[in-house]
Every structure is written in C-alpha cells, then in structure tokens.
Amino acid sequence: MKITEPQLGAPCWSELGTTDLAAAGAFYSELLGWTPGEPSADAGGYTRMLLDGDPVAATSPLYQEGQPVAWTVSIAVADADATAAKATAAGGTVIAPPMDVFDLGRFAVLADPAGAVFSVWQARGFAGAARRDETGALCWIELRTRDTAAAQAFYAEVFGWSVNAGDGYTQFGLEGADFGGMMAMGPDFPEGIPPHWALYFGVDDVDASAAKATELGGMVHVPGTDIPGTGRFAVLTDPQGGAFAIYTPQS
C-alpha cells in the first residue's frame, strides 16, 4: 500500500547496516526488485532503495565500532528526544542519542530492556517508506526475546501499542491494525543470539525467492514454512550476514 504520511508509533523505515554497500544493493535489487538511489557522499554512501521509484528501505555503512551487519526498523515519532527519554524511563537504553540528519529529520537508536535494538524517526523533510505491506516492501516486524512480559510492557508504554496475545505468539498494533508480533526465544535459539527485531519483506513466492537468495550468495536458515490461515515465510541471511525474512500472504 502507498503511504502518504507515516503513522506515529508505527514502523516507518527499514535500514541495513552492512560492510559492503554495493554488494548489498545488488543482492536486494535482484531479490526484491529494488533499485539503488544515489549514494549520499555526506553520509558515507548511505543509499535509499527504491521500489518503482518510491523509497522503501536503505543500505548504510557501519557507523560504530562493533556494530553488526543487521537490519534495523525505525518507528515514527513526533519527538525523538521525548521518546528517547520515555524509553529510558521504561527501562530501555539510548545507544545513539537523538541527532539531526540534515533537514530530513531527527533520529535516535534505542534498545528495549532486553537489548533488542530499534530506531525512532522524527520526520521533517523525509517521511520514510512510501510503501508497506506489498511485494518488495516491509510487511511485518517481529520481536524475538527471552522476556516477553517485559517487552510487552515496554512497547505499550513507549509507543502505545495494542497487545493481542495468542497461543505462543503476541501481535502488536495501533488503532486495530497489527503490524508486528513477538515470540519467545526458546531453546531452539542459540544462547549467543541476542533479543532482536526481525524484518519481513513481501515476495510473490517464498520458495522461489529463497532459492534465488542462495543463488545470489545468501543462505536459508528457516526454509519455506506455512503459517496456517495466514501465509508462508522463510528466514534468510544476505551474503554479508544480514538476517531478514520473506513472506507471502495466503491468497
């Protein structure tokens, strides 16, 4: 769907921090149909990825020592400074304090009480992704954590998310529309994997896209799997190690 104005409290941008901007751009262009925009010389080559001319995500250099190759989701907020303060009061951590990005907006990088990292974006000249919930665009975000109760309380307090708890899975949303979920990290997750947000991107055929990802140098970690009554997904990593998921809704 086209997005003309970001919904405060909802996901508004997806950003891949990576060691190889050109290789990442080529991989996701082939896999998701994106076209790299013009790299920003003032931001170390930061590149917006376009879907039919609309911005949907970005590739970014690693700006901090020890920063892993990873996708990060940004949540739209009215005031990045106030949100960072609110997150801290709720038990979270400020990883990168609020700062201006030219005249585009103001952002901060935060972590919830368990350490799952996310960003907040206060839009000015740039609103964020122009598309969501379609092929080639972000369609779901999923928190994987070992303390679901603390996470539920944190995100409800900071962003006002609604909580729809089901059997083994919790969905997050706003105003009756869910855009994300949460699952407990059980023994099937190695101890070295920290709590994190997983980003899902829409594709027309999960299995075909997973096969293409391996041809392009990526890896399949969870093969195509059905979610009864919902759709099919797979979990992949790109050639630089960035983890993400792909999803096809049930027709």
C-alpha positions, 0 to 999 in steps of 0.5 A, a space after each residue: 500500500 502507498 503511504 502518504 504520511 507515516 503513522 506515529 508509533 508505527 514502523 516507518 523505515 527499514 535500514 541495513 547496516 552492512 560492510 559492503 554497500 554495493 554488494 548489498 544493493 545488488 543482492 536486494 535489487 535482484 531479490 526484491 526488485 529494488 533499485 539503488 538511489 544515489 549514494 549520499 557522499 555526506 553520509 558515507 554512501 548511505 543509499 535509499 532503495 527504491 521500489 518503482 521509484 518510491 523509497 522503501 528501505 536503505 543500505 548504510 555503512 557501519 557507523 560504530 565500532 562493533 556494530 553488526 551487519 543487521 537490519 534495523 526498523 525505525 518507528 515514527 515519532 513526533 519527538 525523538 528526544 521525548 521518546 528517547 527519554 520515555 524509553 529510558 524511563 521504561 527501562 530501555 537504553 539510548 545507544 545513539 542519542 537523538 541527532 539531526 540528519 540534515 533537514 530530513 529529520 531527527 533520529 535516535 537508536 534505542 534498545 528495549 530492556 532486553 537489548 533488542 535494538 530499534 530506531 525512532 524517526 522524527 520526520 521533517 523533510 523525509 517521511 520514510 517508506 512510501 510503501 508497506 505491506 506489498 511485494 518488495 516492501 516491509 510487511 511485518 516486524 517481529 520481536 524475538 526475546 527471552 522476556 516477553 512480559 517485559 517487552 510487552 510492557 515496554 512497547 505499550 508504554 513507549 509507543 502505545 501499542 495494542 497487545 493481542 496475545 495468542 497461543 505462543 505468539 503476541 501481535 502488536 498494533 495501533 488503532 486495530 491494525 497489527 503490524 508486528 508480533 513477538 515470540 519467545 526465544 526458546 531453546 531452539 535459539 542459540 544462547 549467543 543470539 541476542 533479543 532482536 527485531 526481525 524484518 519481513 519483506 513481501 515476495 510473490 513466492 517464498 520458495 522461489 525467492 529463497 532459492 534465488 537468495 542462495 543463488 545470489 550468495 545468501 543462505 536459508 536458515 528457516 526454509 519455506 514454512 506455512 503459517 496456517 490461515 495466514 501465509 508462508 515465510 522463510 528466514 534468510 541471511 544476505 551474503 554479508 550476514 544480514 538476517 531478514 525474512 520473506 513472506 507471502 500472504 495466503 491468497 
